[in-house]
Amino acid sequence: MAKPFQTVDCKNPDCGIPVDPSELTCPKCDTDLHNALSEQYYEIDVAHGGQSREEAKEEIEEGLNTALLYRFKGLKVIHGYGSSRSKRGVIAREASYFMKTIAAVKGYGFTQDGLNRGAHIIDFEQ
């Protein structure tokens, strides 16, 4: 199921309003958003909404497509860490493996988020 896009904050320090990433310019200050998005990661959470493994994989694919379409710097996936036997633990393991595989095939960077051990990042610029 497609989810609504998250908003991004306008990078103009005098503005900062939340803006739909499909906008090319900020409706308030006319800042070029194309360049602003290229400095941010598109973020999704696949572990805390009761997703199944298949749903998590689909959300990662959708998130990757959205991040590429709107020219974000990359994709950050919050997958949780949970115990090895829990549903969340299975999703964490499979999500990180799936992301690592995509990154290797496409030549993207792949790393654990330095601020959240329950998240990994695919970086399009590496």
N, CA, C and O atoms as CSV, one atom per row, in Angstrom:
chain,resi,resn,atom,element,x,y,z
A,1,MET,N,N,0.830,-1.164,0.000
A,1,MET,CA,C,0.000,0.000,0.000
A,1,MET,C,C,0.883,1.238,0.000
A,1,MET,O,O,1.783,1.356,0.832
A,2,ALA,N,N,0.640,2.156,-0.915
A,2,ALA,CA,C,1.429,3.378,-1.006
A,2,ALA,C,C,1.121,4.272,0.187
A,2,ALA,O,O,-0.034,4.439,0.578
A,3,LYS,N,N,2.148,4.826,0.739
A,3,LYS,CA,C,1.999,5.710,1.879
A,3,LYS,C,C,2.198,7.139,1.407
A,3,LYS,O,O,2.884,7.370,0.411
A,4,PRO,N,N,1.604,8.113,2.113
A,4,PRO,CA,C,1.848,9.500,1.722
A,4,PRO,C,C,3.315,9.833,1.941
A,4,PRO,O,O,3.961,9.298,2.842
A,5,PHE,N,N,3.826,10.721,1.109
A,5,PHE,CA,C,5.218,11.122,1.235
A,5,PHE,C,C,5.425,11.902,2.509
A,5,PHE,O,O,4.560,12.665,2.941
A,6,GLN,N,N,6.573,11.701,3.099
A,6,GLN,CA,C,6.934,12.520,4.242
A,6,GLN,C,C,7.261,13.909,3.723
A,6,GLN,O,O,7.655,14.069,2.568
A,7,THR,N,N,7.103,14.880,4.547
A,7,THR,CA,C,7.489,16.221,4.143
A,7,THR,C,C,8.958,16.425,4.471
A,7,THR,O,O,9.536,15.712,5.291
A,8,VAL,N,N,9.539,17.395,3.826
A,8,VAL,CA,C,10.913,17.796,4.119
A,8,VAL,C,C,10.887,19.270,4.466
A,8,VAL,O,O,10.022,20.014,4.005
A,9,ASP,N,N,11.833,19.682,5.277
A,9,ASP,CA,C,11.884,21.091,5.655
A,9,ASP,C,C,12.654,21.876,4.613
A,9,ASP,O,O,13.703,21.441,4.139
A,10,CYS,N,N,12.127,23.035,4.261
A,10,CYS,CA,C,12.831,23.937,3.365
A,10,CYS,C,C,14.175,24.282,4.003
A,10,CYS,O,O,14.248,24.542,5.204
A,11,LYS,N,N,15.231,24.284,3.204
A,11,LYS,CA,C,16.575,24.524,3.733
A,11,LYS,C,C,16.917,26.002,3.899
A,11,LYS,O,O,17.985,26.333,4.413
A,12,ASN,N,N,16.038,26.880,3.479
A,12,ASN,CA,C,16.263,28.309,3.676
A,12,ASN,C,C,16.151,28.594,5.179
A,12,ASN,O,O,15.096,28.349,5.764
A,13,PRO,N,N,17.208,29.105,5.817
A,13,PRO,CA,C,17.175,29.310,7.270
A,13,PRO,C,C,16.112,30.312,7.714
A,13,PRO,O,O,15.716,30.307,8.880
A,14,ASP,N,N,15.648,31.165,6.815
A,14,ASP,CA,C,14.609,32.130,7.165
A,14,ASP,C,C,13.205,31.569,6.946
A,14,ASP,O,O,12.215,32.235,7.249
A,15,CYS,N,N,13.119,30.354,6.425
A,15,CYS,CA,C,11.824,29.759,6.098
A,15,CYS,C,C,11.613,28.494,6.917
A,15,CYS,O,O,10.979,28.545,7.972
A,16,GLY,N,N,12.133,27.352,6.453
A,16,GLY,CA,C,12.074,26.100,7.199
A,16,GLY,C,C,10.733,25.409,7.257
A,16,GLY,O,O,10.565,24.482,8.049
A,17,ILE,N,N,9.757,25.827,6.441
A,17,ILE,CA,C,8.445,25.193,6.507
A,17,ILE,C,C,8.495,23.777,5.935
A,17,ILE,O,O,9.337,23.496,5.082
A,18,PRO,N,N,7.611,22.875,6.384
A,18,PRO,CA,C,7.549,21.539,5.789
A,18,PRO,C,C,6.941,21.618,4.385
A,18,PRO,O,O,5.943,22.302,4.158
A,19,VAL,N,N,7.570,20.897,3.452
A,19,VAL,CA,C,7.158,20.951,2.050
A,19,VAL,C,C,7.087,19.530,1.505
A,19,VAL,O,O,7.901,18.679,1.864
A,20,ASP,N,N,6.120,19.279,0.647
A,20,ASP,CA,C,6.011,18.000,-0.056
A,20,ASP,C,C,7.226,17.866,-0.974
A,20,ASP,O,O,7.537,18.806,-1.706
A,21,PRO,N,N,7.928,16.716,-0.957
A,21,PRO,CA,C,9.138,16.591,-1.778
A,21,PRO,C,C,8.877,16.614,-3.283
A,21,PRO,O,O,9.816,16.746,-4.068
A,22,SER,N,N,7.613,16.488,-3.693
A,22,SER,CA,C,7.330,16.566,-5.122
A,22,SER,C,C,7.354,18.000,-5.637
A,22,SER,O,O,7.360,18.222,-6.848
A,23,GLU,N,N,7.367,18.975,-4.730
A,23,GLU,CA,C,7.460,20.379,-5.129
A,23,GLU,C,C,8.881,20.680,-5.590
A,23,GLU,O,O,9.843,20.204,-4.987
A,24,LEU,N,N,9.016,21.456,-6.641
A,24,LEU,CA,C,10.347,21.829,-7.134
A,24,LEU,C,C,10.914,23.019,-6.378
A,24,LEU,O,O,12.129,23.150,-6.227
A,25,THR,N,N,10.027,23.881,-5.907
A,25,THR,CA,C,10.459,25.040,-5.132
A,25,THR,C,C,9.561,25.191,-3.912
A,25,THR,O,O,8.418,24.735,-3.911
A,26,CYS,N,N,10.080,25.825,-2.891
A,26,CYS,CA,C,9.308,26.082,-1.680
A,26,CYS,C,C,8.196,27.076,-2.019
A,26,CYS,O,O,8.468,28.116,-2.620
A,27,PRO,N,N,6.950,26.775,-1.645
A,27,PRO,CA,C,5.860,27.688,-1.975
A,27,PRO,C,C,5.914,29.014,-1.210
A,27,PRO,O,O,5.259,29.982,-1.595
A,28,LYS,N,N,6.688,29.055,-0.137
A,28,LYS,CA,C,6.770,30.284,0.666
A,28,LYS,C,C,7.914,31.190,0.221
A,28,LYS,O,O,7.732,32.400,0.087
A,29,CYS,N,N,9.105,30.603,-0.012
A,29,CYS,CA,C,10.283,31.448,-0.268
A,29,CYS,C,C,10.938,31.200,-1.627
A,29,CYS,O,O,11.921,31.861,-1.964
A,30,ASP,N,N,10.412,30.262,-2.409
A,30,ASP,CA,C,10.927,29.933,-3.745
A,30,ASP,C,C,12.328,29.319,-3.755
A,30,ASP,O,O,13.015,29.377,-4.775
A,31,THR,N,N,12.762,28.733,-2.638
A,31,THR,CA,C,14.051,28.036,-2.599
A,31,THR,C,C,13.975,26.794,-3.476
A,31,THR,O,O,12.966,26.088,-3.470
A,32,ASP,N,N,15.022,26.528,-4.219
A,32,ASP,CA,C,15.102,25.340,-5.062
A,32,ASP,C,C,15.191,24.107,-4.170
A,32,ASP,O,O,16.178,23.929,-3.456
A,33,LEU,N,N,14.173,23.259,-4.204
A,33,LEU,CA,C,14.146,22.078,-3.337
A,33,LEU,C,C,14.919,20.905,-3.908
A,33,LEU,O,O,15.299,19.998,-3.167
A,34,HIS,N,N,15.157,20.905,-5.205
A,34,HIS,CA,C,15.915,19.811,-5.820
A,34,HIS,C,C,17.274,19.665,-5.136
A,34,HIS,O,O,17.673,18.559,-4.771
A,35,ASN,N,N,17.967,20.759,-4.965
A,35,ASN,CA,C,19.282,20.712,-4.315
A,35,ASN,C,C,19.163,20.405,-2.825
A,35,ASN,O,O,20.033,19.741,-2.261
A,36,ALA,N,N,18.109,20.874,-2.188
A,36,ALA,CA,C,17.927,20.625,-0.757
A,36,ALA,C,C,17.712,19.140,-0.479
A,36,ALA,O,O,18.242,18.618,0.502
A,37,LEU,N,N,16.944,18.450,-1.324
A,37,LEU,CA,C,16.677,17.033,-1.089
A,37,LEU,C,C,17.923,16.186,-1.287
A,37,LEU,O,O,18.063,15.130,-0.670
A,38,SER,N,N,18.820,16.640,-2.135
A,38,SER,CA,C,20.029,15.858,-2.395
A,38,SER,C,C,20.961,15.820,-1.180
A,38,SER,O,O,21.973,15.120,-1.194
A,39,GLU,N,N,20.621,16.568,-0.139
A,39,GLU,CA,C,21.412,16.581,1.084
A,39,GLU,C,C,20.737,15.779,2.201
A,39,GLU,O,O,21.273,15.703,3.307
A,40,GLN,N,N,19.574,15.180,1.935
A,40,GLN,CA,C,18.810,14.486,2.966
A,40,GLN,C,C,18.565,13.030,2.577
A,40,GLN,O,O,18.567,12.683,1.396
A,41,TYR,N,N,18.355,12.193,3.576
A,41,TYR,CA,C,17.967,10.810,3.350
A,41,TYR,C,C,16.448,10.705,3.447
A,41,TYR,O,O,15.832,11.329,4.311
A,42,TYR,N,N,15.853,9.923,2.567
A,42,TYR,CA,C,14.435,9.612,2.671
A,42,TYR,C,C,14.320,8.517,3.721
A,42,TYR,O,O,15.028,7.513,3.640
A,43,GLU,N,N,13.452,8.687,4.697
A,43,GLU,CA,C,13.395,7.779,5.842
A,43,GLU,C,C,12.062,7.031,5.890
A,43,GLU,O,O,10.993,7.626,5.753
A,44,ILE,N,N,12.152,5.703,6.090
A,44,ILE,CA,C,10.962,4.884,6.272
A,44,ILE,C,C,11.169,3.973,7.472
A,44,ILE,O,O,12.300,3.692,7.867
A,45,ASP,N,N,10.062,3.515,8.046
A,45,ASP,CA,C,10.096,2.598,9.194
A,45,ASP,C,C,9.334,1.343,8.799
A,45,ASP,O,O,8.139,1.409,8.508
A,46,VAL,N,N,10.010,0.207,8.786
A,46,VAL,CA,C,9.379,-1.045,8.366
A,46,VAL,C,C,9.193,-2.039,9.515
A,46,VAL,O,O,8.841,-3.193,9.272
A,47,ALA,N,N,9.419,-1.616,10.750
A,47,ALA,CA,C,9.371,-2.570,11.858
A,47,ALA,C,C,8.330,-2.250,12.917
A,47,ALA,O,O,7.958,-3.131,13.692
A,48,HIS,N,N,7.863,-1.046,12.968
A,48,HIS,CA,C,7.049,-0.648,14.103
A,48,HIS,C,C,5.572,-0.474,13.771
A,48,HIS,O,O,4.811,0.057,14.580
A,49,GLY,N,N,5.167,-0.917,12.590
A,49,GLY,CA,C,3.770,-0.825,12.190
A,49,GLY,C,C,3.123,-2.189,12.031
A,49,GLY,O,O,2.041,-2.298,11.455
A,50,GLY,N,N,3.775,-3.235,12.538
A,50,GLY,CA,C,3.228,-4.580,12.449
A,50,GLY,C,C,3.365,-5.209,11.066
A,50,GLY,O,O,2.606,-6.114,10.719
A,51,GLN,N,N,4.326,-4.737,10.278
A,51,GLN,CA,C,4.520,-5.265,8.926
A,51,GLN,C,C,4.996,-6.713,8.949
A,51,GLN,O,O,5.701,-7.144,9.861
A,52,SER,N,N,4.592,-7.443,7.926
A,52,SER,CA,C,5.140,-8.778,7.703
A,52,SER,C,C,6.469,-8.615,6.962
A,52,SER,O,O,6.827,-7.513,6.546
A,53,ARG,N,N,7.184,-9.712,6.807
A,53,ARG,CA,C,8.454,-9.653,6.063
A,53,ARG,C,C,8.224,-9.183,4.633
A,53,ARG,O,O,8.994,-8.377,4.111
A,54,GLU,N,N,7.177,-9.678,4.006
A,54,GLU,CA,C,6.885,-9.306,2.627
A,54,GLU,C,C,6.514,-7.822,2.523
A,54,GLU,O,O,6.938,-7.130,1.597
A,55,GLU,N,N,5.720,-7.348,3.481
A,55,GLU,CA,C,5.333,-5.939,3.482
A,55,GLU,C,C,6.551,-5.039,3.704
A,55,GLU,O,O,6.669,-3.985,3.079
A,56,ALA,N,N,7.446,-5.454,4.585
A,56,ALA,CA,C,8.660,-4.678,4.841
A,56,ALA,C,C,9.501,-4.582,3.570
A,56,ALA,O,O,10.016,-3.514,3.242
A,57,LYS,N,N,9.636,-5.694,2.860
A,57,LYS,CA,C,10.415,-5.699,1.619
A,57,LYS,C,C,9.775,-4.768,0.579
A,57,LYS,O,O,10.477,-4.014,-0.096
A,58,GLU,N,N,8.454,-4.822,0.454
A,58,GLU,CA,C,7.757,-3.944,-0.492
A,58,GLU,C,C,7.943,-2.480,-0.117
A,58,GLU,O,O,8.134,-1.632,-0.989
A,59,GLU,N,N,7.888,-2.182,1.180
A,59,GLU,CA,C,8.067,-0.800,1.629
A,59,GLU,C,C,9.491,-0.320,1.349
A,59,GLU,O,O,9.690,0.844,1.003
A,60,ILE,N,N,10.466,-1.188,1.492
A,60,ILE,CA,C,11.845,-0.810,1.171
A,60,ILE,C,C,11.973,-0.504,-0.320
A,60,ILE,O,O,12.603,0.481,-0.704
A,61,GLU,N,N,11.373,-1.351,-1.159
A,61,GLU,CA,C,11.421,-1.112,-2.605
A,61,GLU,C,C,10.738,0.203,-2.967
A,61,GLU,O,O,11.264,0.976,-3.768
A,62,GLU,N,N,9.559,0.464,-2.376
A,62,GLU,CA,C,8.852,1.718,-2.624
A,62,GLU,C,C,9.670,2.908,-2.130
A,62,GLU,O,O,9.755,3.935,-2.803
A,63,GLY,N,N,10.271,2.761,-0.949
A,63,GLY,CA,C,11.090,3.841,-0.393
A,63,GLY,C,C,12.297,4.136,-1.264
A,63,GLY,O,O,12.664,5.295,-1.456
A,64,LEU,N,N,12.909,3.092,-1.787
A,64,LEU,CA,C,14.057,3.257,-2.677
A,64,LEU,C,C,13.641,4.000,-3.945
A,64,LEU,O,O,14.329,4.920,-4.388
A,65,ASN,N,N,12.516,3.596,-4.522
A,65,ASN,CA,C,12.028,4.263,-5.728
A,65,ASN,C,C,11.700,5.724,-5.463
A,65,ASN,O,O,12.009,6.585,-6.288
A,66,THR,N,N,11.078,6.017,-4.322
A,66,THR,CA,C,10.743,7.398,-3.966
A,66,THR,C,C,12.007,8.219,-3.762
A,66,THR,O,O,12.109,9.345,-4.250
A,67,ALA,N,N,12.971,7.653,-3.041
A,67,ALA,CA,C,14.229,8.373,-2.790
A,67,ALA,C,C,14.949,8.694,-4.090
A,67,ALA,O,O,15.492,9.788,-4.243
A,68,LEU,N,N,14.959,7.761,-5.019
A,68,LEU,CA,C,15.601,7.993,-6.316
A,68,LEU,C,C,14.810,8.998,-7.150
A,68,LEU,O,O,15.394,9.884,-7.776
A,69,LEU,N,N,13.495,8.864,-7.161
A,69,LEU,CA,C,12.653,9.749,-7.960
A,69,LEU,C,C,12.815,11.204,-7.552
A,69,LEU,O,O,12.912,12.089,-8.403
A,70,TYR,N,N,12.844,11.449,-6.244
A,70,TYR,CA,C,12.938,12.832,-5.764
A,70,TYR,C,C,14.367,13.260,-5.467
A,70,TYR,O,O,14.599,14.319,-4.884
A,71,ARG,N,N,15.319,12.435,-5.868
A,71,ARG,CA,C,16.748,12.742,-5.796
A,71,ARG,C,C,17.242,13.040,-4.382
A,71,ARG,O,O,17.996,13.985,-4.152
A,72,PHE,N,N,16.792,12.202,-3.441
A,72,PHE,CA,C,17.343,12.288,-2.093
A,72,PHE,C,C,18.766,11.754,-2.121
A,72,PHE,O,O,19.188,11.123,-3.090
A,73,LYS,N,N,19.492,12.012,-1.056
A,73,LYS,CA,C,20.868,11.530,-0.928
A,73,LYS,C,C,20.912,10.008,-0.814
A,73,LYS,O,O,21.888,9.376,-1.219
A,74,GLY,N,N,19.858,9.432,-0.263
A,74,GLY,CA,C,19.799,7.993,-0.068
A,74,GLY,C,C,18.545,7.614,0.688
A,74,GLY,O,O,17.621,8.415,0.827
A,75,LEU,N,N,18.521,6.384,1.175
A,75,LEU,CA,C,17.372,5.840,1.885
A,75,LEU,C,C,17.807,5.350,3.258
A,75,LEU,O,O,18.754,4.573,3.382
A,76,LYS,N,N,17.104,5.813,4.286
A,76,LYS,CA,C,17.331,5.322,5.646
A,76,LYS,C,C,16.131,4.465,6.023
A,76,LYS,O,O,14.989,4.922,5.978
A,77,VAL,N,N,16.401,3.217,6.394
A,77,VAL,CA,C,15.339,2.289,6.773
A,77,VAL,C,C,15.477,1.950,8.248
A,77,VAL,O,O,16.487,1.398,8.684
A,78,ILE,N,N,14.449,2.290,9.003
A,78,ILE,CA,C,14.392,1.905,10.407
A,78,ILE,C,C,13.723,0.537,10.438
A,78,ILE,O,O,12.560,0.394,10.063
A,79,HIS,N,N,14.467,-0.461,10.887
A,79,HIS,CA,C,13.963,-1.827,10.878
A,79,HIS,C,C,13.912,-2.439,12.266
A,79,HIS,O,O,13.493,-3.586,12.418
A,80,GLY,N,N,14.327,-1.700,13.270
A,80,GLY,CA,C,14.358,-2.221,14.626
A,80,GLY,C,C,15.465,-3.245,14.784
A,80,GLY,O,O,16.194,-3.536,13.836
A,81,TYR,N,N,15.586,-3.778,15.960
A,81,TYR,CA,C,16.599,-4.813,16.166
A,81,TYR,C,C,16.006,-6.005,16.889
A,81,TYR,O,O,16.389,-7.134,16.582
A,82,GLY,N,N,15.108,-5.825,17.816
A,82,GLY,CA,C,14.397,-6.930,18.453
A,82,GLY,C,C,15.270,-8.111,18.827
A,82,GLY,O,O,16.479,-8.100,18.594
A,83,SER,N,N,14.661,-9.117,19.401
A,83,SER,CA,C,15.402,-10.343,19.713
A,83,SER,C,C,15.468,-11.206,18.459
A,83,SER,O,O,14.712,-10.994,17.511
A,84,SER,N,N,16.358,-12.160,18.458
A,84,SER,CA,C,16.551,-12.994,17.271
A,84,SER,C,C,15.317,-13.830,16.944
A,84,SER,O,O,15.144,-14.245,15.799
A,85,ARG,N,N,14.471,-14.081,17.915
A,85,ARG,CA,C,13.284,-14.913,17.681
A,85,ARG,C,C,12.035,-14.089,17.390
A,85,ARG,O,O,11.044,-14.624,16.894
A,86,SER,N,N,12.070,-12.813,17.688
A,86,SER,CA,C,10.874,-11.998,17.511
A,86,SER,C,C,10.645,-11.664,16.042
A,86,SER,O,O,11.561,-11.737,15.223
A,87,LYS,N,N,9.420,-11.301,15.729
A,87,LYS,CA,C,9.072,-10.886,14.366
A,87,LYS,C,C,9.926,-9.689,13.959
A,87,LYS,O,O,10.413,-9.620,12.830
A,88,ARG,N,N,10.105,-8.748,14.882
A,88,ARG,CA,C,10.894,-7.557,14.588
A,88,ARG,C,C,12.351,-7.934,14.307
A,88,ARG,O,O,12.993,-7.339,13.442
A,89,GLY,N,N,12.869,-8.921,15.038
A,89,GLY,CA,C,14.239,-9.376,14.811
A,89,GLY,C,C,14.417,-9.991,13.441
A,89,GLY,O,O,15.441,-9.786,12.789
A,90,VAL,N,N,13.422,-10.745,13.003
A,90,VAL,CA,C,13.461,-11.350,11.669
A,90,VAL,C,C,13.424,-10.266,10.603
A,90,VAL,O,O,14.178,-10.319,9.631
A,91,ILE,N,N,12.547,-9.284,10.784
A,91,ILE,CA,C,12.463,-8.182,9.817
A,91,ILE,C,C,13.772,-7.414,9.784
A,91,ILE,O,O,14.241,-7.044,8.708
A,92,ALA,N,N,14.369,-7.169,10.937
A,92,ALA,CA,C,15.648,-6.446,10.981
A,92,ALA,C,C,16.724,-7.178,10.192
A,92,ALA,O,O,17.444,-6.572,9.399
A,93,ARG,N,N,16.828,-8.465,10.411
A,93,ARG,CA,C,17.831,-9.274,9.719
A,93,ARG,C,C,17.587,-9.285,8.212
A,93,ARG,O,O,18.501,-9.049,7.422
A,94,GLU,N,N,16.355,-9.560,7.829
A,94,GLU,CA,C,16.043,-9.660,6.409
A,94,GLU,C,C,16.093,-8.302,5.709
A,94,GLU,O,O,16.528,-8.218,4.560
A,95,ALA,N,N,15.653,-7.242,6.387
A,95,ALA,CA,C,15.690,-5.907,5.789
A,95,ALA,C,C,17.129,-5.476,5.536
A,95,ALA,O,O,17.442,-4.956,4.464
A,96,SER,N,N,17.999,-5.685,6.505
A,96,SER,CA,C,19.386,-5.266,6.314
A,96,SER,C,C,20.064,-6.103,5.234
A,96,SER,O,O,20.863,-5.572,4.463
A,97,TYR,N,N,19.767,-7.386,5.163
A,97,TYR,CA,C,20.333,-8.234,4.113
A,97,TYR,C,C,19.826,-7.789,2.736
A,97,TYR,O,O,20.604,-7.699,1.786
A,98,PHE,N,N,18.529,-7.514,2.631
A,98,PHE,CA,C,17.936,-7.062,1.379
A,98,PHE,C,C,18.561,-5.737,0.930
A,98,PHE,O,O,18.896,-5.569,-0.243
A,99,MET,N,N,18.717,-4.803,1.869
A,99,MET,CA,C,19.316,-3.509,1.547
A,99,MET,C,C,20.773,-3.668,1.117
A,99,MET,O,O,21.216,-3.032,0.161
A,100,LYS,N,N,21.511,-4.515,1.825
A,100,LYS,CA,C,22.922,-4.744,1.501
A,100,LYS,C,C,23.055,-5.315,0.091
A,100,LYS,O,O,23.963,-4.938,-0.650
A,101,THR,N,N,22.154,-6.219,-0.277
A,101,THR,CA,C,22.171,-6.817,-1.614
A,101,THR,C,C,21.892,-5.766,-2.682
A,101,THR,O,O,22.588,-5.709,-3.696
A,102,ILE,N,N,20.881,-4.938,-2.458
A,102,ILE,CA,C,20.551,-3.868,-3.413
A,102,ILE,C,C,21.740,-2.933,-3.574
A,102,ILE,O,O,22.120,-2.590,-4.694
A,103,ALA,N,N,22.321,-2.524,-2.465
A,103,ALA,CA,C,23.450,-1.592,-2.518
A,103,ALA,C,C,24.623,-2.188,-3.292
A,103,ALA,O,O,25.265,-1.489,-4.077
A,104,ALA,N,N,24.906,-3.457,-3.079
A,104,ALA,CA,C,26.024,-4.102,-3.778
A,104,ALA,C,C,25.766,-4.181,-5.277
A,104,ALA,O,O,26.658,-3.907,-6.079
A,105,VAL,N,N,24.556,-4.552,-5.651
A,105,VAL,CA,C,24.219,-4.677,-7.075
A,105,VAL,C,C,24.262,-3.326,-7.781
A,105,VAL,O,O,24.738,-3.228,-8.912
A,106,LYS,N,N,23.767,-2.287,-7.116
A,106,LYS,CA,C,23.675,-0.957,-7.730
A,106,LYS,C,C,24.921,-0.100,-7.528
A,106,LYS,O,O,25.046,0.963,-8.136
A,107,GLY,N,N,25.841,-0.553,-6.679
A,107,GLY,CA,C,27.049,0.224,-6.424
A,107,GLY,C,C,26.846,1.367,-5.451
A,107,GLY,O,O,27.576,2.358,-5.490
A,108,TYR,N,N,25.851,1.236,-4.570
A,108,TYR,CA,C,25.585,2.260,-3.563
A,108,TYR,C,C,26.332,1.915,-2.277
A,108,TYR,O,O,26.751,0.777,-2.068
A,109,GLY,N,N,26.487,2.915,-1.429
A,109,GLY,CA,C,27.050,2.673,-0.113
A,109,GLY,C,C,25.996,2.056,0.795
A,109,GLY,O,O,24.799,2.273,0.609
A,110,PHE,N,N,26.447,1.291,1.773
A,110,PHE,CA,C,25.543,0.662,2.731
A,110,PHE,C,C,26.205,0.686,4.088
A,110,PHE,O,O,27.345,0.244,4.235
A,111,THR,N,N,25.495,1.203,5.089
A,111,THR,CA,C,26.069,1.290,6.421
A,111,THR,C,C,24.972,1.305,7.480
A,111,THR,O,O,23.822,1.645,7.199
A,112,GLN,N,N,25.343,0.933,8.691
A,112,GLN,CA,C,24.426,1.057,9.813
A,112,GLN,C,C,24.361,2.525,10.205
A,112,GLN,O,O,25.376,3.220,10.180
A,113,ASP,N,N,23.192,2.992,10.561
A,113,ASP,CA,C,23.041,4.372,11.011
A,113,ASP,C,C,23.831,4.550,12.302
A,113,ASP,O,O,23.663,3.774,13.243
A,114,GLY,N,N,24.670,5.542,12.352
A,114,GLY,CA,C,25.506,5.775,13.523
A,114,GLY,C,C,24.736,6.206,14.759
A,114,GLY,O,O,25.262,6.124,15.869
A,115,LEU,N,N,23.509,6.661,14.593
A,115,LEU,CA,C,22.714,7.124,15.729
A,115,LEU,C,C,21.648,6.128,16.164
A,115,LEU,O,O,21.049,6.287,17.227
A,116,ASN,N,N,21.406,5.099,15.352
A,116,ASN,CA,C,20.337,4.154,15.656
A,116,ASN,C,C,20.761,2.772,15.174
A,116,ASN,O,O,20.820,2.528,13.969
A,117,ARG,N,N,21.055,1.871,16.101
A,117,ARG,CA,C,21.507,0.544,15.684
A,117,ARG,C,C,20.393,-0.272,15.037
A,117,ARG,O,O,20.649,-1.345,14.491
A,118,GLY,N,N,19.175,0.221,15.093
A,118,GLY,CA,C,18.043,-0.439,14.461
A,118,GLY,C,C,17.708,0.166,13.110
A,118,GLY,O,O,16.562,0.107,12.663
A,119,ALA,N,N,18.719,0.755,12.453
A,119,ALA,CA,C,18.487,1.363,11.134
A,119,ALA,C,C,19.743,1.228,10.280
A,119,ALA,O,O,20.864,1.224,10.788
A,120,HIS,N,N,19.530,1.119,8.976
A,120,HIS,CA,C,20.617,1.097,8.009
A,120,HIS,C,C,20.347,2.124,6.918
A,120,HIS,O,O,19.209,2.540,6.702
A,121,ILE,N,N,21.417,2.522,6.235
A,121,ILE,CA,C,21.334,3.562,5.210
A,121,ILE,C,C,21.922,3.042,3.900
A,121,ILE,O,O,22.995,2.440,3.872
A,122,ILE,N,N,21.200,3.290,2.835
A,122,ILE,CA,C,21.734,3.129,1.480
A,122,ILE,C,C,22.062,4.529,0.995
A,122,ILE,O,O,21.186,5.390,0.915
A,123,ASP,N,N,23.315,4.751,0.673
A,123,ASP,CA,C,23.775,6.076,0.235
A,123,ASP,C,C,24.045,6.040,-1.255
A,123,ASP,O,O,24.920,5.301,-1.708
A,124,PHE,N,N,23.311,6.824,-2.021
A,124,PHE,CA,C,23.451,6.818,-3.484
A,124,PHE,C,C,24.752,7.435,-3.955
A,124,PHE,O,O,25.174,7.195,-5.086
A,125,GLU,N,N,25.391,8.219,-3.115
A,125,GLU,CA,C,26.589,8.957,-3.526
A,125,GLU,C,C,27.891,8.204,-3.295
A,125,GLU,O,O,28.940,8.668,-3.743
A,126,GLN,N,N,27.871,7.077,-2.624
A,126,GLN,CA,C,29.114,6.357,-2.344
A,126,GLN,C,C,29.414,5.361,-3.407
A,126,GLN,O,O,30.426,4.664,-3.331
